[in-house]
Amino acid sequence: MTDRSKRRLARRAFLRGAGGFALAIPFLPSLLGSRVAADASAPRRFVGVFSLNGQFDANWHPDMSGASMVAPNTLAKPLSELGGPVSNIVGAPFDALRDKITLLRGLDGLTDTGHNRSFPLTASTHTGGGMERGSAPFFPYSVDAVLERAPSFYTTPPALGAMRLSPMLRRYNGELRAGESFSWWTEGGVTTRLPVQSDAEVVFNQVFGSSEPVEGPDPRERQQLVIDRVKEDFDRLRANPRLGGEDRERLSNYADHLRDLQTRLAAAGRISCTGPDVAYVEDAEAMYEDHIDLLVAALACGLTRIGTLFIKHVRADGEEAGFHSNSHLSGPEAERTSAGHNGWIAERVAQLLTKMDAIVEPDGNTLLDNSLVLWGNELGNGSSHAQLDMPMLLAGSACGRIRTGVAIDYRSEEGVTWTTGGRRLGRPYNMLLTTAMAAMGLSPGEWELGDGPGFGDYQKLGHRYAKGGGWDRYASAHRDMLPHLWMG
């Protein structure tokens, strides 16, 4: 890209204020002319949302009675055929989103591990064991990091490669603990756990502040709403006769979104730069809403196309609510307790999806339609502490590449079971991650970073969890997409 074209891009992508302040805005195709606007395709976005300790089967999975066999060892049922909520966890907040979500069952990790914060995006166990949060995975690459560096995903350098959010929580002992990262990358033989942001106000200032650092800003300007700092340019753009009605509404909605978010941050007393304690918020729901709004705004205005969000269940006062011990139990009482914890997390996920679905993009689809959101977990069923039958919810079709509005069960019908508990084995979880990256437009050459084809740790294919080589049929299917889910 030439310097001249970069300048044109900057004028189109930012509103300018005094002192070099710049505010990113959404893509407004009506300013480009009808021919260019018609040819403009929507960019695809990827969002990974993750929680802990697995799910109880009875709470998570929908009723699959009457499901159809759509491919070998692949059952599917439209979510529209469910009379009540999708499940005890995927409840009423998802009703309006039912045709835009997909629930998957029968995706198995091929590694022998317990807790594993990195598994959801690497499909790999840790070198130091699952409980070693700081230990690198055997396969030290995560989907978000691969996308961030893939030439086919970012054809031009983004303002922000990825937004990784993990709010800071106060533990039961009063200790403040920063959020954890699921993301890894290896470069030059050095493996790095990629950092996350835990303070909504800091992220807001970094992302929606000036793209050109200004020395010695007036403290009063730091408190001023960012949309007011570019008011003259904003008003000039809204009055531009070339700006179409839909784009004018898109611009106004975006401004309202930022104004509301910054006002909430200021009202909560979080506009400060005095240390890590400012990241702790008494109101847990407000804390997560702030982070969700930050992510949605960054995706909508094109500052980034990649996001991750780590959600833990917290009490109303913002303290981390430990429910690890309950995940080891069984029976109706343990299921009810888990439903309360995970139902709270599900409400946060539904809030993210609803906000994404409310933003209509220039191609007529919503931000959610043009994205793939993956809500996953570090474990399958918590009581077993294994990565078997992983509870997965997907949302958005990635611009029509992923099937939505359906529940899919990939478990084998041939009686091949896990050695404990009689669970039927399914397909390698790794196939979900390759399907996700293919949906983002990547080719195998961009994600195959290990010793052979595929993505993730395949070294323990057919380990002690399986009877009779239950996964052997997939030993040569490392590049295959998940059937029925993948629409190409």
ROKEMI-800210 format. One record per residue (C-alpha): x, y, z. Coordinates in steps of 0.25 Angstrom, whole numbers, plus 2048, in hexadecimal, padded with zeros to 3 digits. Layout:
# ROKEMI-800210
X;Y;Z
X;Y;Z
...
# end
This chain:
# ROKEMI-800210
X;Y;Z
800;800;800
806;80E;7FC
807;819;806
7FC;820;7FE
7F2;815;7FF
7F5;814;80E
7F2;822;810
7E5;820;808
7E2;814;811
7E5;81C;81D
7DB;827;819
7D0;81D;816
7D2;815;823
7D4;820;82E
7CE;82C;833
7D8;837;837
7D8;840;842
7E1;84B;849
7EF;847;84C
7F0;83B;842
7E5;833;849
7DF;829;840
7D3;820;842
7D0;814;83A
7C3;812;833
7BB;807;82C
7BD;805;81D
7B3;80E;816
7B2;809;807
7A9;814;802
7B5;81D;802
7BC;815;7F8
7B3;815;7ED
7A8;80B;7E9
7B2;802;7E1
7BC;801;7EC
7B1;7FF;7F6
7AB;7F4;7EE
7B8;7ED;7ED
7BC;7EE;7FC
7BA;7E1;803
7B9;7E0;812
7C5;7DC;81A
7C4;7CF;822
7C7;7D0;831
7CA;7C5;83C
7C7;7C6;84A
7CB;7BB;855
7C3;7BB;862
7C7;7B1;86D
7C3;7AD;87B
7C8;7A2;884
7C5;795;88B
7BC;78E;880
7AD;78C;880
7A4;782;885
79E;77A;879
790;77B;87E
791;78A;87F
798;78D;872
793;784;867
786;786;860
77C;77B;85E
780;774;851
774;76B;850
770;76A;841
77D;76F;83C
781;76A;82E
78E;763;829
794;76D;820
7A2;767;81E
7A9;75B;824
7A9;75C;833
7A2;76A;832
794;76D;837
78E;77A;836
781;781;83B
77C;78F;837
77B;798;844
76E;79D;83F
768;78F;842
76B;790;851
75E;794;858
765;79B;864
772;7A1;867
77E;79B;85F
783;795;86D
784;799;87B
790;7A1;879
78D;7A7;86B
780;7AD;870
776;7B8;86D
781;7C3;869
785;7BA;85D
776;7B9;858
778;7C4;84E
785;7BF;84A
781;7B1;847
782;7B1;838
790;7B7;83A
797;7AD;844
79C;79F;842
79E;795;84E
7A8;78A;84C
7AA;77D;853
7B4;771;851
7C1;779;850
7CC;773;857
7DA;778;85B
7E4;76E;858
7ED;771;864
7EE;76B;872
7EC;777;87B
7E3;77E;886
7E2;78D;887
7E8;794;87B
7E6;7A2;878
7EC;7A2;86B
7E5;796;865
7D9;79D;85E
7E1;7A4;854
7ED;79B;853
7E7;78D;854
7F3;789;85C
7F7;786;86A
802;78D;872
810;789;873
80F;78A;882
802;784;884
7F4;78A;884
7F4;790;891
801;798;88D
7FB;7A5;888
808;7AB;884
80D;79E;87D
80D;79F;86E
805;795;866
80C;78B;85D
806;791;851
809;7A0;855
800;7A7;84B
7F2;7AC;84D
7E7;7AF;842
7E6;7BE;845
7F5;7BF;844
7F6;7B8;837
7EB;7C0;831
7F2;7CD;836
7FE;7C9;82E
7F7;7C3;822
7F9;7CB;815
7EC;7C6;810
7E5;7CC;81C
7EB;7D9;81D
7EF;7DE;80F
7F3;7EB;815
7F8;7EE;823
7ED;7F0;82D
7ED;7FB;838
7EC;7F0;842
7EF;7E2;83F
7E6;7DC;849
7DE;7E0;856
7E0;7D6;861
7D8;7D9;86D
7D8;7D2;87B
7D2;7DB;886
7D9;7DC;893
7D2;7D5;89F
7D3;7D5;8AE
7D6;7C7;8B3
7CF;7C1;8C0
7DC;7C4;8C8
7DB;7D3;8C4
7E6;7D2;8B9
7E4;7D9;8AC
7E8;7D0;8A1
7EA;7D5;892
7E2;7CD;888
7E9;7C1;881
7ED;7BF;873
7E9;7B3;869
7F2;7B8;85E
800;7B4;85A
80A;7B6;84F
818;7B1;84D
822;7B9;845
831;7B6;843
830;7AB;84D
82A;7B4;858
81C;7B0;85D
814;7BC;862
807;7BC;869
800;7C8;863
7FC;7D3;86D
7ED;7D7;870
7E7;7E4;874
7E0;7E4;881
7DC;7F3;883
7D0;7F8;87A
7D4;807;87C
7E3;804;878
7DE;7FC;86B
7D4;807;868
7DF;812;868
7E9;809;860
7DF;805;856
7D6;812;854
7E0;81C;858
7EA;823;84E
7F1;81A;844
7FC;824;844
801;826;852
800;835;858
80A;839;862
804;840;86E
7F5;83F;86C
7ED;849;874
7E7;841;880
7D9;847;87D
7DA;841;86F
7DD;833;874
7CF;834;87C
7C8;839;86F
7BF;82F;867
7C7;82B;85B
7BC;82D;852
7BB;83C;857
7CA;83D;854
7C7;83B;845
7BA;842;845
7BD;84C;83A
7C2;841;831
7B6;838;835
7AC;842;831
7B3;845;824
7B2;837;820
7A4;835;824
7A0;841;81C
7A8;83C;810
79D;83A;804
7A5;82E;7FF
7A2;826;80C
797;81D;80B
78B;81B;814
790;80E;819
79E;812;81B
799;81F;823
791;816;82C
79D;80D;82D
7A6;818;831
79C;81E;83B
79A;810;842
7A9;80E;843
7AB;81C;84A
79F;819;853
7A6;80C;857
7B3;812;85A
7AD;81E;862
7A5;814;86A
7B1;80B;86D
7BA;817;871
7AF;81D;87A
7AD;810;881
7BC;80F;883
7BD;81D;889
7B1;81B;892
7B7;80F;898
7C3;816;89C
7CC;80E;893
7D2;81A;88B
7E0;819;892
7EE;815;88F
7F3;813;89D
7F6;804;89D
7F0;7F6;89C
7E5;7F7;8A7
7DD;800;89D
7DA;7F4;895
7D2;7EE;8A0
7C3;7F1;89F
7B8;7EE;8AA
7AD;7EC;8A0
7B1;7DF;898
7A6;7E0;88E
7AA;7EF;88A
7B9;7EA;88A
7B6;7E0;87F
7AD;7E9;878
7B8;7F3;877
7C1;7E9;871
7B7;7E4;867
7B3;7F2;862
7C2;7F5;860
7C4;7E8;858
7B7;7EB;850
7BB;7F9;84D
7C9;7F5;848
7C4;7EA;83F
7B9;7F3;839
7C2;7FF;836
7CD;7F6;830
7D8;7F8;83A
7D9;7E9;83B
7D3;7DD;836
7D7;7D3;841
7D3;7D3;850
7D3;7CA;85C
7CC;7CB;869
7CE;7C2;875
7C1;7C2;87E
7C1;7BD;88C
7B5;7BC;895
7B6;7C7;89F
7AC;7CB;8AB
7A4;7D7;8AB
7AF;7DF;8B2
7B9;7DB;8A8
7C1;7D1;8AF
7C5;7C4;8A8
7BB;7B9;8AB
7C2;7AC;8AC
7BA;7A0;8A7
7C5;797;8A3
7C2;78D;8AF
7B3;78C;8AA
7B8;788;89C
7BE;77B;8A3
7B0;777;8A9
7A4;770;8A3
795;770;8A5
78A;77A;8A4
78F;784;8AE
79C;785;8A7
796;787;89A
78D;792;89F
799;799;8A5
7A1;798;898
795;79D;890
795;7A9;899
7A4;7AC;897
7A4;7A9;888
796;7AF;885
79C;7BC;88A
7A8;7BB;881
79E;7B7;875
797;7C4;878
7A4;7CC;875
7A6;7C4;868
798;7C7;864
79A;7D6;867
7A6;7D6;85E
79F;7CF;852
793;7D8;854
79B;7E4;853
7A3;7DF;847
796;7DB;840
790;7E9;842
79B;7EF;839
797;7EF;82A
7A3;7EF;821
7A3;7F5;813
7A1;7E8;80C
793;7E7;813
798;7DC;81D
79B;7DE;82C
7A8;7DE;832
7A5;7D1;838
7A1;7CB;82B
7AF;7CF;825
7B6;7C9;831
7B9;7BC;838
7B8;7BC;847
7BC;7AF;84E
7B8;7AD;85D
7C0;7A2;862
7C6;79C;86F
7D3;796;874
7CB;789;878
7C0;780;873
7B8;77B;87F
7BF;781;88B
7BE;775;894
7C7;76D;88B
7D0;778;889
7D3;774;87A
7D2;77B;86D
7C8;771;868
7BA;775;862
7BE;784;863
7B2;78D;865
7B2;797;859
7A9;7A2;855
7AC;7A9;848
7A5;7B6;843
7A5;7BD;836
7A7;7B7;828
7B5;7BD;824
7AE;7C3;818
7A7;7B6;814
7B2;7AC;817
7AC;7A6;823
79F;7A0;825
796;7A6;830
789;7A3;837
78C;794;83A
792;78B;844
79C;780;83F
7A0;774;846
7AD;76D;841
7AE;762;84A
7B0;754;845
7A4;74B;843
7AD;73F;843
7AF;73C;852
7BD;741;853
7BE;747;861
7C7;74E;86B
7CD;744;874
7C6;74B;880
7B7;74F;881
7B3;748;874
7B4;755;86C
7B3;754;85D
7BF;75A;856
7BD;764;84B
7C6;76C;841
7D3;773;845
7D1;781;84B
7DC;785;842
7D3;785;836
7CA;790;83C
7D6;799;83C
7DA;796;82E
7CC;798;829
7CC;7A6;830
7D9;7AA;82A
7D4;7A5;81C
7C7;7AE;81E
7D0;7BA;821
7D6;7B7;813
7E3;7B1;817
7EA;7A5;80F
7F0;799;816
7FE;79F;813
7FB;7AB;81D
7F7;7A2;829
800;796;827
80B;79A;831
80E;78C;837
815;780;832
80A;77B;828
7FC;77F;823
7F1;784;82B
7F1;78E;837
7F3;78B;846
7F9;77F;84D
7F7;772;846
802;76A;84C
7F9;763;856
7EF;75E;84C
7E8;752;852
7EE;754;860
7E9;74C;86C
7DB;753;86C
7D7;74B;85F
7D3;73C;85E
7D7;735;851
7DD;741;84B
7D1;74A;84B
7D7;755;844
7DF;74D;83A
7D5;750;82F
7D9;75F;82F
7E9;75C;82F
7E9;761;820
7DE;76C;821
7E6;777;827
7E2;781;81C
7D4;77D;81C
7C9;786;81F
7BD;783;829
7B2;77D;821
7A5;784;821
7AB;790;828
7B4;794;81D
7AD;79A;811
7B9;79F;809
# end
